[in-house]
Amino acid sequence: MDFHTYTTMRDWTRRADPEDRPAQDIDQFYKRTLKDAVGMGSAQFFAQMLNERDWETARRPYYNLWPTIVPMLTRLNLDLDSDLIQLPLPALCIRFPKDTAKNPLKFEWKGDEVSVRCIMMGEINEGTGISVLIDIGEVMDGVGVPIYTYRNFPRKPGLTVEQSIDGLGKVGLFSEIGVQVPDSIIMDCIRLCCSLCLLENDPSIISPDVLADDRAKFEASGDQKFVEKAHRRGKIGWDVGKHIEVIPHFRRPHMTLVWTGAGRKLPRLVPRRGSIVHREAVEKLPSGFGGG
């Protein structure tokens, strides 16, 4: 399955002007654009540039969201302190399938079907909030600069995740211009991001994304050398929900919130195991089918 990815301002600049030498270097480019953001007086653009810089510096880490797990993560009631939402990395790209038929996060706009392509989430305001940039493929007329719908999720002790989400409304001078993303889709995106921050490191839910030529060998062996090889090649990513997607004859699990750690103060999302639907048929399958 192919997934979208996020286009940074540096990506766009290099395409628009290949002769722009500072755009070839991460540090030089973001030093310039952060200065520009200060000159513009745009706190949001400044935060976006910080997140993009952190993401590029970390070699563009990503999660591939497989369709089946998306509703499992967007339907959860996250009635817990928003301060407990901790990003696994300072900035992370959430990628959705290019096949819109398989993408649960989509809506209609003026007769066209629009889907969420990817989400960039990153820390802002010295860790007191999370920036959520939603990419629906919209660009600025005439120049092609990506336009992202954004919300800033506050992390505040005593304020639950649900309260934080409910308090988010339309923002910015241009919130009524261009494609209007429904509030329900925006809230699903934010709830999804929060849920991903709570995922337990369960290999049945989240697994490394390796090079295409190595996938079958990695599925069969689980050898970490294939992960290390992918990282050396600049592929730093994980599949989320892939194994749920491909298990045959299986009633899929659901996600549930549990409290772990010392004093059970650390929230984690874990799968409640599903069950075999047609056991007799499954018992006839060869052992190891589906990477098991």
Backbone as CSV, one residue per row, in Angstrom:
resi,resn,N_x,N_y,N_z,CA_x,CA_y,CA_z,C_x,C_y,C_z
1,MET,0.850,-1.193,0.000,0.000,0.000,0.000,0.886,1.245,0.000
2,ASP,0.554,2.194,-0.861,1.325,3.430,-0.949,0.697,4.505,-0.066
3,PHE,1.557,5.345,0.526,1.102,6.373,1.450,1.604,7.744,1.007
4,HIS,0.812,8.759,1.330,1.240,10.134,1.103,2.359,10.493,2.085
5,THR,3.027,11.607,1.818,3.966,12.142,2.796,3.857,13.663,2.811
6,TYR,4.492,14.255,3.779,4.391,15.692,4.031,5.411,16.454,3.187
7,THR,4.986,17.595,2.646,5.879,18.477,1.895,6.266,19.653,2.779
8,THR,7.548,19.778,3.092,8.009,20.901,3.900,8.171,22.143,3.022
9,MET,8.307,23.278,3.670,8.560,24.509,2.930,9.901,24.421,2.201
10,ARG,10.847,23.695,2.768,12.141,23.526,2.104,11.979,22.665,0.846
11,ASP,11.131,21.622,0.910,10.853,20.807,-0.272,10.320,21.681,-1.406
12,TRP,9.313,22.512,-1.055,8.689,23.359,-2.073,9.696,24.350,-2.640
13,THR,10.514,24.941,-1.784,11.484,25.938,-2.233,12.494,25.327,-3.198
14,ARG,12.952,24.135,-2.887,13.938,23.487,-3.764,13.342,23.148,-5.125
15,ARG,12.054,22.819,-5.151,11.402,22.537,-6.437,11.185,23.825,-7.222
16,ALA,10.755,24.869,-6.510,10.437,26.135,-7.177,11.693,26.866,-7.642
17,ASP,12.775,26.735,-6.883,14.010,27.456,-7.211,15.220,26.582,-6.904
18,PRO,15.592,25.708,-7.856,16.740,24.817,-7.637,18.053,25.548,-7.379
19,GLU,18.104,26.845,-7.722,19.332,27.614,-7.531,19.413,28.247,-6.138
20,ASP,18.386,28.068,-5.328,18.377,28.622,-3.974,19.309,27.780,-3.097
21,ARG,20.546,28.225,-2.946,21.570,27.433,-2.270,21.253,27.179,-0.787
22,PRO,20.793,28.170,-0.017,20.478,27.878,1.391,19.425,26.784,1.552
23,ALA,18.547,26.619,0.560,17.504,25.601,0.660,18.063,24.190,0.559
24,GLN,19.320,24.076,0.136,19.936,22.755,0.055,20.445,22.274,1.414
25,ASP,20.486,23.173,2.388,21.005,22.829,3.716,19.915,23.072,4.756
26,ILE,19.651,22.078,5.584,18.567,22.171,6.569,18.793,23.337,7.521
27,ASP,19.987,23.432,8.095,20.249,24.476,9.092,20.142,25.872,8.478
28,GLN,20.743,26.064,7.322,20.711,27.379,6.689,19.294,27.786,6.317
29,PHE,18.532,26.847,5.766,17.194,27.177,5.328,16.303,27.580,6.503
30,TYR,16.323,26.794,7.572,15.412,27.094,8.675,15.881,28.278,9.516
31,LYS,17.173,28.550,9.504,17.647,29.782,10.134,17.042,30.981,9.416
32,ARG,16.988,30.903,8.076,16.425,31.997,7.286,14.916,32.104,7.468
33,THR,14.210,30.981,7.395,12.748,31.044,7.453,12.243,31.383,8.853
34,LEU,12.952,30.957,9.881,12.554,31.334,11.239,12.706,32.839,11.444
35,LYS,13.767,33.398,10.863,13.955,34.850,10.923,12.824,35.550,10.165
36,ASP,12.438,34.993,9.012,11.333,35.562,8.241,10.033,35.520,9.037
37,ALA,9.810,34.410,9.749,8.579,34.269,10.532,8.500,35.322,11.626
38,VAL,9.653,35.614,12.244,9.691,36.653,13.279,9.370,38.006,12.650
39,GLY,9.948,38.268,11.471,9.690,39.528,10.790,8.236,39.682,10.386
40,MET,7.586,38.576,10.061,6.173,38.595,9.679,5.260,38.720,10.899
41,GLY,5.810,38.441,12.069,4.998,38.437,13.279,4.016,37.281,13.322
42,SER,4.365,36.169,12.656,3.477,35.008,12.585,3.973,33.905,13.519
43,ALA,3.317,33.763,14.670,3.688,32.712,15.614,3.412,31.333,15.029
44,GLN,2.340,31.209,14.230,1.995,29.910,13.658,3.026,29.466,12.630
45,PHE,3.460,30.389,11.752,4.475,30.039,10.763,5.793,29.703,11.458
46,PHE,6.110,30.426,12.518,7.323,30.153,13.289,7.270,28.734,13.849
47,ALA,6.114,28.352,14.429,5.965,27.016,14.996,6.064,25.946,13.915
48,GLN,5.456,26.229,12.752,5.519,25.269,11.653,6.957,25.051,11.200
49,MET,7.728,26.139,11.097,9.119,26.012,10.668,9.957,25.252,11.701
50,LEU,9.673,25.479,12.981,10.375,24.722,14.023,10.077,23.235,13.901
51,ASN,8.794,22.896,13.708,8.414,21.491,13.583,9.032,20.855,12.345
52,GLU,9.008,21.586,11.225,9.596,21.045,10.001,11.102,20.858,10.150
53,ARG,11.748,21.812,10.816,13.193,21.675,11.056,13.483,20.450,11.910
54,ASP,12.710,20.274,13.001,12.923,19.118,13.875,12.683,17.818,13.126
55,TRP,11.661,17.809,12.273,11.334,16.599,11.527,12.438,16.248,10.523
56,GLU,12.922,17.253,9.821,13.986,16.990,8.854,15.292,16.597,9.549
57,THR,15.571,17.249,10.665,16.790,16.918,11.406,16.760,15.467,11.901
58,ALA,15.560,14.993,12.262,15.392,13.612,12.739,15.254,12.623,11.583
59,ARG,15.454,13.106,10.349,15.428,12.283,9.141,14.022,11.828,8.777
60,ARG,13.052,12.695,9.016,11.687,12.542,8.545,10.982,11.269,9.038
61,PRO,10.895,11.054,10.318,10.201,9.855,10.819,8.705,9.906,10.532
62,TYR,8.109,8.734,10.357,6.696,8.692,9.993,6.003,7.441,10.536
63,TYR,4.686,7.540,10.622,3.799,6.408,10.873,2.922,6.229,9.635
64,ASN,2.874,5.029,9.079,1.897,4.687,8.062,0.640,4.182,8.761
65,LEU,-0.479,4.890,8.582,-1.729,4.491,9.228,-2.531,3.612,8.280
66,TRP,-2.647,2.324,8.629,-3.437,1.407,7.813,-4.913,1.612,8.138
67,PRO,-5.781,1.501,7.123,-7.181,1.929,7.272,-7.938,1.331,8.447
68,THR,-7.763,0.055,8.709,-8.581,-0.606,9.728,-8.418,-0.004,11.106
69,ILE,-7.211,0.460,11.432,-6.968,0.929,12.796,-7.442,2.361,13.012
70,VAL,-7.677,3.113,11.935,-8.040,4.528,12.091,-9.298,4.702,12.941
71,PRO,-10.428,4.040,12.631,-11.611,4.230,13.486,-11.414,3.731,14.911
72,MET,-10.536,2.761,15.118,-10.250,2.287,16.474,-9.629,3.389,17.321
73,LEU,-8.880,4.286,16.656,-8.166,5.340,17.375,-8.945,6.650,17.439
74,THR,-9.898,6.841,16.525,-10.655,8.094,16.525,-11.926,8.010,17.362
75,ARG,-12.363,6.813,17.706,-13.612,6.654,18.462,-13.394,6.564,19.965
76,LEU,-12.156,6.572,20.385,-11.864,6.440,21.814,-12.251,7.705,22.578
77,ASN,-12.749,7.511,23.782,-13.007,8.633,24.686,-11.774,8.805,25.565
78,LEU,-11.037,9.861,25.318,-9.773,10.077,26.024,-9.999,10.996,27.221
79,ASP,-10.675,10.458,28.205,-10.977,11.237,29.409,-9.820,11.115,30.395
80,LEU,-8.701,11.711,30.019,-7.504,11.703,30.851,-6.819,13.046,30.716
81,ASP,-5.929,13.340,31.630,-5.268,14.634,31.664,-4.489,14.872,30.369
82,SER,-4.709,16.025,29.744,-4.040,16.334,28.478,-2.519,16.421,28.641
83,ASP,-2.061,16.684,29.849,-0.623,16.770,30.103,0.063,15.417,29.960
84,LEU,-0.728,14.336,29.927,-0.168,12.997,29.797,0.098,12.614,28.343
85,ILE,-0.334,13.450,27.408,-0.070,13.185,25.993,1.366,13.591,25.680
86,GLN,2.198,12.607,25.433,3.611,12.841,25.171,3.976,12.316,23.790
87,LEU,4.518,13.186,22.947,4.923,12.762,21.613,6.065,11.756,21.683
88,PRO,6.033,10.716,20.831,7.152,9.772,20.807,8.431,10.399,20.259
89,LEU,8.273,11.466,19.459,9.392,12.203,18.881,8.999,13.678,18.830
90,PRO,9.967,14.595,18.779,9.611,16.021,18.730,8.714,16.388,17.561
91,ALA,8.832,15.681,16.441,7.971,15.909,15.275,7.814,14.591,14.535
92,LEU,6.598,14.348,14.040,6.295,13.058,13.430,5.237,13.253,12.352
93,CYS,5.412,12.585,11.211,4.448,12.651,10.118,3.539,11.422,10.170
94,ILE,2.219,11.659,10.137,1.230,10.594,10.083,0.754,10.496,8.641
95,ARG,0.960,9.350,8.002,0.687,9.210,6.574,-0.517,8.293,6.322
96,PHE,-1.373,8.720,5.391,-2.567,7.954,5.046,-2.440,7.386,3.630
97,PRO,-3.214,6.339,3.311,-3.098,5.693,1.992,-3.441,6.634,0.841
98,LYS,-2.731,6.468,-0.271,-3.014,7.244,-1.472,-4.326,6.799,-2.116
99,ASP,-4.687,5.554,-1.916,-5.953,5.039,-2.424,-7.075,5.612,-1.563
100,THR,-7.794,6.603,-2.085,-8.811,7.286,-1.279,-9.936,6.353,-0.857
101,ALA,-10.159,5.279,-1.615,-11.210,4.328,-1.248,-10.893,3.645,0.076
102,LYS,-9.609,3.613,0.433,-9.182,2.953,1.667,-8.882,3.941,2.792
103,ASN,-9.166,5.215,2.553,-8.863,6.234,3.558,-10.153,6.627,4.290
104,PRO,-10.265,6.323,5.589,-11.493,6.650,6.330,-11.700,8.140,6.561
105,LEU,-10.642,8.945,6.518,-10.755,10.368,6.819,-10.905,11.173,5.527
106,LYS,-12.157,11.314,5.094,-12.427,12.053,3.865,-13.785,12.728,3.976
107,PHE,-14.009,13.714,3.086,-15.247,14.477,3.114,-15.508,15.040,1.718
108,GLU,-16.683,15.576,1.516,-17.032,16.182,0.236,-16.922,17.702,0.329
109,TRP,-16.386,18.306,-0.734,-16.295,19.759,-0.805,-16.648,20.199,-2.224
110,LYS,-17.800,20.845,-2.352,-18.274,21.357,-3.635,-18.285,20.268,-4.699
111,GLY,-18.783,19.103,-4.310,-18.944,18.002,-5.250,-17.731,17.112,-5.422
112,ASP,-16.606,17.486,-4.838,-15.393,16.677,-4.931,-15.118,15.952,-3.618
113,GLU,-14.522,14.784,-3.731,-14.110,14.048,-2.537,-12.707,14.488,-2.128
114,VAL,-12.565,14.872,-0.882,-11.283,15.342,-0.359,-10.892,14.432,0.801
115,SER,-9.652,14.012,0.830,-9.202,13.136,1.908,-7.986,13.720,2.611
116,VAL,-7.827,13.353,3.856,-6.643,13.747,4.611,-5.465,12.929,4.099
117,ARG,-4.420,13.612,3.653,-3.255,12.922,3.092,-2.235,12.579,4.166
118,CYS,-1.959,13.544,5.008,-1.017,13.299,6.095,-1.189,14.376,7.156
119,ILE,-0.604,14.137,8.293,-0.649,15.077,9.411,0.764,15.219,9.955
120,MET,1.176,16.453,10.160,2.437,16.703,10.865,2.103,17.139,12.278
121,MET,2.620,16.406,13.254,2.422,16.850,14.627,3.780,17.057,15.275
122,GLY,3.849,18.127,16.075,5.111,18.459,16.712,4.894,19.294,17.959
123,GLU,5.894,19.315,18.802,5.801,20.071,20.046,5.907,21.565,19.772
124,ILE,5.148,22.343,20.530,5.206,23.799,20.436,5.164,24.397,21.842
125,ASN,5.478,25.671,21.919,5.386,26.428,23.176,6.103,25.730,24.329
126,GLU,7.343,25.333,24.048,8.205,24.699,25.055,7.554,23.468,25.677
127,GLY,6.865,22.708,24.828,6.295,21.448,25.286,4.920,21.545,25.911
128,THR,4.349,22.741,25.965,3.029,22.890,26.582,1.894,22.661,25.583
129,GLY,2.244,22.386,24.330,1.214,22.152,23.341,1.733,21.290,22.197
130,ILE,0.802,20.861,21.356,1.123,20.064,20.179,0.502,20.742,18.964
131,SER,1.319,20.998,17.962,0.831,21.546,16.703,0.378,20.396,15.814
132,VAL,-0.809,20.540,15.242,-1.347,19.532,14.328,-1.606,20.210,12.989
133,LEU,-0.817,19.858,11.963,-0.951,20.405,10.619,-1.550,19.332,9.717
134,ILE,-2.723,19.619,9.153,-3.466,18.633,8.371,-3.344,18.961,6.887
135,ASP,-2.839,18.003,6.113,-2.627,18.184,4.680,-3.762,17.498,3.912
136,ILE,-4.534,18.275,3.147,-5.592,17.712,2.306,-5.259,17.886,0.824
137,GLY,-4.025,18.265,0.540,-3.603,18.459,-0.842,-3.894,19.834,-1.399
138,GLU,-4.344,20.762,-0.552,-4.656,22.117,-1.006,-3.364,22.919,-1.168
139,VAL,-3.309,23.719,-2.246,-2.136,24.562,-2.491,-2.588,25.966,-2.841
140,MET,-1.670,26.906,-2.686,-1.951,28.307,-2.986,-1.986,28.517,-4.502
141,ASP,-3.058,29.117,-4.992,-3.218,29.335,-6.429,-2.022,30.084,-7.013
142,GLY,-1.544,29.582,-8.137,-0.502,30.285,-8.871,0.916,29.942,-8.467
143,VAL,1.121,29.558,-7.200,2.488,29.290,-6.742,2.667,27.860,-6.234
144,GLY,1.583,27.224,-5.841,1.678,25.822,-5.434,2.181,25.574,-4.030
145,VAL,2.259,26.627,-3.209,2.695,26.443,-1.829,1.620,25.645,-1.065
146,PRO,2.011,24.578,-0.361,1.018,23.793,0.377,0.292,24.640,1.424
147,ILE,-1.016,24.411,1.544,-1.828,25.062,2.562,-2.298,23.994,3.541
148,TYR,-1.955,24.173,4.801,-2.317,23.193,5.817,-3.358,23.768,6.770
149,THR,-4.317,22.944,7.133,-5.269,23.303,8.174,-4.632,22.967,9.512
150,TYR,-4.638,23.898,10.451,-3.929,23.635,11.701,-4.788,23.887,12.931
151,ARG,-4.438,23.175,13.980,-4.947,23.438,15.314,-3.795,23.215,16.290
152,ASN,-3.767,23.989,17.347,-2.758,23.832,18.397,-3.429,23.249,19.635
153,PHE,-3.040,22.028,19.954,-3.647,21.291,21.064,-2.911,21.625,22.357
154,PRO,-3.602,22.212,23.348,-2.919,22.564,24.602,-2.758,21.353,25.529
155,ARG,-1.603,21.262,26.128,-1.328,20.228,27.141,-1.259,20.937,28.497
156,LYS,-2.299,20.751,29.286,-2.402,21.503,30.534,-2.896,20.608,31.658
157,PRO,-2.174,20.533,32.772,-2.627,19.733,33.907,-4.018,20.162,34.363
158,GLY,-4.888,19.201,34.585,-6.248,19.501,35.019,-7.234,19.657,33.881
159,LEU,-6.731,19.735,32.647,-7.582,19.840,31.467,-7.523,18.511,30.725
160,THR,-8.661,17.831,30.584,-8.652,16.526,29.928,-8.455,16.675,28.428
161,VAL,-8.086,15.572,27.792,-7.940,15.564,26.338,-9.254,15.971,25.680
162,GLU,-10.360,15.410,26.161,-11.660,15.726,25.577,-11.992,17.209,25.734
163,GLN,-11.669,17.798,26.877,-11.912,19.226,27.086,-11.041,20.070,26.162
164,SER,-9.785,19.641,25.983,-8.887,20.365,25.077,-9.423,20.342,23.657
165,ILE,-9.896,19.166,23.218,-10.423,19.028,21.865,-11.694,19.859,21.694
166,ASP,-12.585,19.787,22.687,-13.844,20.537,22.605,-13.617,22.051,22.555
167,GLY,-12.491,22.504,23.117,-12.217,23.935,23.168,-11.571,24.488,21.919
168,LEU,-11.299,23.614,20.943,-10.646,24.062,19.714,-11.689,24.489,18.690
169,GLY,-11.594,25.718,18.233,-12.511,26.219,17.216,-11.751,26.617,15.978
170,LYS,-12.384,27.376,15.120,-11.709,27.877,13.923,-10.661,28.904,14.329
171,VAL,-9.544,28.910,13.620,-8.445,29.801,13.973,-7.909,30.507,12.735
172,GLY,-7.280,31.640,12.953,-6.560,32.322,11.886,-7.428,33.213,11.012
173,LEU,-6.790,34.168,10.372,-7.492,35.116,9.509,-8.065,34.451,8.270
174,PHE,-7.495,33.312,7.868,-7.888,32.675,6.614,-8.697,31.407,6.836
175,SER,-9.293,31.265,8.020,-10.025,30.046,8.334,-11.264,29.855,7.472
176,GLU,-11.765,30.944,6.868,-12.958,30.852,6.029,-12.612,30.875,4.545
177,ILE,-11.335,30.831,4.207,-10.894,30.899,2.817,-10.440,29.515,2.363
178,GLY,-10.747,29.175,1.111,-10.311,27.901,0.578,-11.191,26.753,1.044
179,VAL,-10.670,25.538,0.952,-11.413,24.343,1.330,-11.684,24.364,2.833
180,GLN,-12.926,24.171,3.200,-13.308,24.158,4.607,-13.362,22.722,5.120
181,VAL,-12.396,22.358,5.922,-12.362,21.005,6.477,-13.396,20.923,7.598
182,PRO,-14.315,19.963,7.549,-15.333,19.858,8.597,-14.709,19.703,9.986
183,ASP,-15.364,20.321,10.964,-14.867,20.216,12.335,-14.739,18.763,12.774
184,SER,-15.655,17.911,12.310,-15.614,16.497,12.709,-14.334,15.826,12.232
185,ILE,-13.871,16.181,11.029,-12.625,15.611,10.506,-11.433,16.141,11.299
186,ILE,-11.438,17.437,11.586,-10.343,18.022,12.366,-10.257,17.380,13.745
187,MET,-11.409,17.197,14.399,-11.411,16.587,15.719,-10.942,15.131,15.660
188,ASP,-11.325,14.425,14.591,-10.844,13.051,14.421,-9.322,13.028,14.273
189,CYS,-8.783,13.980,13.524,-7.335,14.051,13.327,-6.619,14.293,14.649
190,ILE,-7.150,15.196,15.459,-6.508,15.509,16.741,-6.626,14.334,17.697
191,ARG,-7.812,13.719,17.745,-7.980,12.551,18.616,-7.057,11.410,18.172
192,LEU,-6.906,11.262,16.853,-6.009,10.245,16.317,-4.576,10.497,16.773
193,CYS,-4.125,11.748,16.669,-2.765,12.096,17.088,-2.553,11.805,18.570
194,CYS,-3.528,12.174,19.392,-3.417,11.916,20.828,-3.370,10.419,21.106
195,SER,-4.199,9.654,20.400,-4.229,8.211,20.606,-2.897,7.570,20.218
196,LEU,-2.309,8.047,19.125,-1.018,7.501,18.695,0.067,7.742,19.742
197,CYS,-0.040,8.860,20.459,0.937,9.167,21.504,0.824,8.201,22.695
198,LEU,-0.296,7.494,22.782,-0.526,6.593,23.908,-0.318,5.131,23.547
199,LEU,0.034,4.842,22.300,0.151,3.454,21.876,1.251,2.712,22.621
200,GLU,0.909,1.548,23.112,1.909,0.650,23.679,2.751,0.111,22.531
201,ASN,4.004,-0.192,22.803,4.893,-0.717,21.760,4.608,-2.200,21.548
202,ASP,3.450,-2.480,20.972,3.000,-3.844,20.739,3.250,-4.197,19.271
203,PRO,4.079,-5.205,18.984,4.408,-5.524,17.584,3.207,-5.953,16.762
204,SER,2.107,-6.348,17.407,0.910,-6.697,16.634,0.192,-5.445,16.139
205,ILE,0.545,-4.283,16.685,-0.075,-3.023,16.297,0.895,-2.126,15.537
206,ILE,2.116,-2.005,16.032,3.088,-1.098,15.416,4.379,-1.859,15.123
207,SER,4.857,-1.731,13.893,6.040,-2.485,13.476,6.870,-1.642,12.525
208,PRO,8.194,-1.860,12.487,9.053,-1.060,11.613,8.704,-1.249,10.138
209,ASP,8.801,-0.169,9.385,8.638,-0.207,7.934,10.039,-0.302,7.328
210,VAL,10.324,-1.404,6.672,11.655,-1.615,6.107,11.617,-1.409,4.596
211,LEU,12.765,-1.558,3.944,12.848,-1.400,2.497,11.972,-2.448,1.806
212,ALA,11.392,-2.065,0.678,10.450,-2.943,-0.021,11.057,-4.310,-0.322
213,ASP,12.314,-4.332,-0.728,12.962,-5.606,-1.078,13.184,-6.496,0.138
214,ASP,13.131,-5.906,1.339,13.412,-6.673,2.555,12.162,-7.031,3.355
215,ARG,10.988,-6.608,2.910,9.785,-6.780,3.732,9.457,-8.238,4.006
216,ALA,9.493,-9.058,2.977,9.154,-10.472,3.168,10.148,-11.141,4.114
217,LYS,11.427,-10.805,3.949,12.451,-11.413,4.820,12.303,-10.924,6.256
218,PHE,11.961,-9.654,6.430,11.781,-9.131,7.778,10.546,-9.735,8.438
219,GLU,9.452,-9.884,7.674,8.236,-10.487,8.225,8.501,-11.914,8.678
220,ALA,9.330,-12.630,7.928,9.596,-14.036,8.247,10.555,-14.194,9.417
221,SER,11.521,-13.269,9.523,12.581,-13.454,10.526,12.512,-12.498,11.702
222,GLY,11.978,-11.286,11.469,12.002,-10.263,12.510,13.394,-9.748,12.809
223,ASP,14.352,-10.032,11.932,15.750,-9.658,12.158,15.903,-8.131,12.087
224,GLN,16.448,-7.552,13.156,16.588,-6.097,13.240,17.599,-5.533,12.243
225,LYS,18.383,-6.408,11.613,19.347,-5.892,10.633,18.626,-5.221,9.462
226,PHE,17.398,-5.662,9.170,16.642,-5.045,8.081,16.144,-3.655,8.476
227,VAL,15.827,-3.477,9.752,15.436,-2.161,10.259,16.632,-1.217,10.209
228,GLU,17.780,-1.710,10.670,18.994,-0.896,10.665,19.388,-0.508,9.242
229,LYS,19.215,-1.425,8.310,19.524,-1.136,6.906,18.614,-0.041,6.381
230,ALA,17.315,-0.123,6.714,16.371,0.908,6.278,16.751,2.257,6.851
231,HIS,17.149,2.287,8.126,17.536,3.544,8.760,18.781,4.125,8.097
232,ARG,19.711,3.274,7.733,20.907,3.767,7.045,20.550,4.393,5.706
233,ARG,19.494,3.898,5.093,19.062,4.432,3.790,18.122,5.632,3.950
234,GLY,17.885,6.053,5.202,17.046,7.222,5.427,15.567,6.931,5.554
235,LYS,15.202,5.675,5.730,13.801,5.274,5.872,13.528,5.017,7.355
236,ILE,12.952,6.006,8.031,12.703,5.917,9.471,11.192,5.922,9.671
237,GLY,10.597,4.742,9.665,9.143,4.713,9.740,8.604,3.446,10.366
238,TRP,7.307,3.501,10.681,6.615,2.379,11.295,5.239,2.228,10.652
239,ASP,4.794,0.981,10.540,3.430,0.690,10.116,2.573,0.533,11.355
240,VAL,1.417,1.187,11.351,0.488,1.105,12.474,-0.802,0.449,11.982
241,GLY,-1.081,-0.740,12.496,-2.296,-1.455,12.125,-2.152,-2.371,10.930
242,LYS,-0.946,-2.519,10.412,-0.754,-3.359,9.224,-1.162,-4.798,9.483
243,HIS,-0.771,-5.348,10.616,-1.043,-6.756,10.882,-2.518,-7.001,11.184
244,ILE,-3.185,-6.003,11.732,-4.632,-6.115,11.925,-5.311,-6.182,10.567
245,GLU,-4.765,-5.447,9.616,-5.354,-5.337,8.277,-5.345,-6.673,7.545
246,VAL,-4.302,-7.483,7.757,-4.096,-8.640,6.887,-4.429,-9.970,7.531
247,ILE,-4.837,-9.980,8.805,-5.136,-11.253,9.456,-6.447,-11.823,8.896
248,PRO,-6.418,-13.031,8.306,-7.638,-13.605,7.743,-8.493,-14.272,8.822
249,HIS,-9.793,-14.350,8.593,-10.712,-15.080,9.475,-10.573,-14.646,10.930
250,PHE,-10.433,-13.362,11.144,-10.137,-12.895,12.494,-11.046,-11.733,12.839
251,ARG,-11.736,-11.849,13.961,-12.513,-10.715,14.454,-11.534,-9.727,15.069
252,ARG,-11.461,-8.562,14.500,-10.397,-7.639,14.872,-10.508,-7.187,16.318
253,PRO,-9.370,-6.897,16.938,-9.394,-6.421,18.323,-9.881,-4.992,18.394
254,HIS,-10.070,-4.493,19.595,-10.357,-3.079,19.773,-9.321,-2.519,20.737
255,MET,-9.139,-1.205,20.693,-8.149,-0.578,21.540,-8.788,-0.169,22.864
256,THR,-8.044,-0.307,23.915,-8.555,0.082,25.223,-7.453,0.788,26.006
257,LEU,-7.849,1.701,26.875,-6.900,2.478,27.670,-6.640,1.764,28.988
258,VAL,-5.370,1.526,29.292,-4.999,0.919,30.567,-3.976,1.808,31.251
259,TRP,-3.854,1.657,32.547,-2.898,2.447,33.323,-1.760,1.542,33.768
260,THR,-0.529,1.955,33.478,0.637,1.120,33.705,1.681,1.885,34.526
261,GLY,2.837,1.228,34.745,3.946,1.878,35.425,3.755,1.946,36.930
262,ALA,4.711,2.605,37.597,4.668,2.752,39.047,3.416,3.508,39.463
263,GLY,2.640,2.911,40.333,1.414,3.554,40.794,0.326,3.629,39.746
264,ARG,0.536,2.926,38.634,-0.429,2.921,37.521,-0.840,4.346,37.135
265,LYS,0.173,5.154,36.853,-0.063,6.548,36.497,0.221,6.852,35.028
266,LEU,0.664,5.827,34.285,1.040,6.038,32.889,-0.006,5.411,31.974
267,PRO,-0.757,6.235,31.196,-1.788,5.680,30.314,-1.184,5.100,29.040
268,ARG,-1.705,3.946,28.609,-1.275,3.324,27.373,-2.466,2.683,26.680
269,LEU,-2.468,2.769,25.348,-3.488,2.090,24.568,-2.971,0.721,24.170
270,VAL,-3.748,-0.306,24.447,-3.363,-1.672,24.109,-4.537,-2.343,23.402
271,PRO,-4.238,-3.343,22.567,-5.336,-4.046,21.889,-5.929,-5.119,22.788
272,ARG,-7.245,-5.161,22.849,-7.930,-6.299,23.434,-8.071,-7.321,22.324
273,ARG,-7.541,-8.496,22.553,-7.411,-9.464,21.483,-8.742,-9.825,20.848
274,GLY,-8.687,-10.032,19.528,-9.861,-10.490,18.813,-9.982,-11.992,18.924
275,SER,-10.801,-12.567,18.094,-10.994,-14.010,18.145,-11.144,-14.570,16.744
276,ILE,-10.828,-15.838,16.595,-10.964,-16.496,15.303,-12.445,-16.696,14.996
277,VAL,-12.851,-16.307,13.793,-14.257,-16.398,13.412,-14.591,-17.791,12.880
278,HIS,-13.738,-18.310,12.003,-13.972,-19.634,11.427,-12.764,-20.518,11.753
279,ARG,-12.759,-21.055,12.961,-11.589,-21.797,13.426,-11.281,-22.993,12.530
280,GLU,-12.284,-23.703,12.071,-12.035,-24.887,11.252,-11.315,-24.525,9.965
281,ALA,-11.704,-23.405,9.360,-11.049,-22.981,8.125,-9.614,-22.570,8.384
282,VAL,-9.389,-21.893,9.515,-8.047,-21.418,9.829,-7.113,-22.579,10.114
283,GLU,-7.637,-23.614,10.755,-6.784,-24.752,11.102,-6.288,-25.489,9.868
284,LYS,-6.944,-25.261,8.720,-6.516,-25.908,7.487,-5.434,-25.104,6.775
285,LEU,-5.206,-23.846,7.222,-4.193,-23.015,6.597,-2.802,-23.488,6.992
286,PRO,-1.818,-23.383,6.128,-0.451,-23.779,6.487,0.089,-22.908,7.590
287,SER,0.913,-23.488,8.457,1.489,-22.732,9.554,2.360,-21.621,8.998
288,GLY,2.361,-20.475,9.705,3.161,-19.331,9.265,2.453,-18.459,8.268
289,PHE,1.208,-18.797,7.914,0.465,-17.978,6.943,0.293,-16.566,7.475
290,GLY,0.529,-15.578,6.617,0.351,-14.187,7.014,1.459,-13.681,7.916
291,GLY,2.603,-14.377,7.928,3.727,-13.911,8.755,3.652,-14.363,10.177
292,GLY,2.709,-15.240,10.530,2.562,-15.687,11.911,3.537,-16.744,12.281
